[in-house]
Amino acid sequence: MADVAVRMASMLPGAAVRERLRTLDDGEVVGAFLEGEERAFDELVTRYQTRLLNFVFRTIGDRERAEDLIQEVFVRVYRHIHRFDRTKKFSTWIYTIASNLAKNELRNRSRSPLVLFQTLRKNFQDDDRPLQFEDYTTRPDDLYRRRHLRSLVEASVDRLPRHHREVFVLRELEGKSYEEIAEITACNLGTVKSRLNRARSAFANIISPHLD
């Protein structure tokens, strides 16, 4: 059925092809690209560019550099997509590429990266995915409080080891499963859960006294 959908997409005119590609799952879009439909790669970029940019930015704390790294992510995807195992999730594969580039970037730095959040909950429940943020956009009087909270979070992130920060971002902000995080970070499930628990505890200990 997937192969039929791919062939149908390739027979449609430009706008119709793009519309058809939007209805396919990631694996089918990859299949369309491998069968010669170049616009399928554009669809993958559309689906993942913003999400990956947010992930890398939160990991390394530099938006301009994160944009450069995301370009490199898609270059690598384009070059090596024929190696992708289509029995697995494309999202895990592309996040792994992004994670590895972010790690390499951090290894080349002498300073700790910052992760900017608006606020954090006092308690982290295992079923809450991803981390929920308060919306202050319609409350100008809370701008000062938001900035204050952001500065508190930055300070706490500075104190986290990079591997704790990475699993925190993947789980709480990106909503990745433990299994996906283990594959992305090349760690076993026990290590992922341990690092995440320690990261949550560190955030709570530092920030909770300052939250209402």
Sequence and secondary structure as in RCSB ss.txt:
>XXXX:A:sequence
MADVAVRMASMLPGAAVRERLRTLDDGEVVGAFLEGEERAFDELVTRYQTRLLNFVFRTIGDRERAEDLIQEVFV
RVYRHIHRFDRTKKFSTWIYTIASNLAKNELRNRSRSPLVLFQTLRKNFQDDDRPLQFEDYTTRPDDLYRRRHLR
SLVEASVDRLPRHHREVFVLRELEGKSYEEIAEITACNLGTVKSRLNRARSAFANIISPHLD
>XXXX:A:secstr
 HHHHHHHHHTS HHHHHHHHHTS HHHHHHHHHTT THHHHHHHHHHHHHHHHHHHHHHS HHHHHHHHHHHHH
HHHHHGGG  TTS HHHHHHHHHHHHHHHHHHT SS      S   SS  TT  S      TT GGGHHHHHHHH
HHHHHHHHTS HHHHHHHIIIIIT   HHHHHHHHT  HHHHHHHHHHHHHHHHHHHGGG  
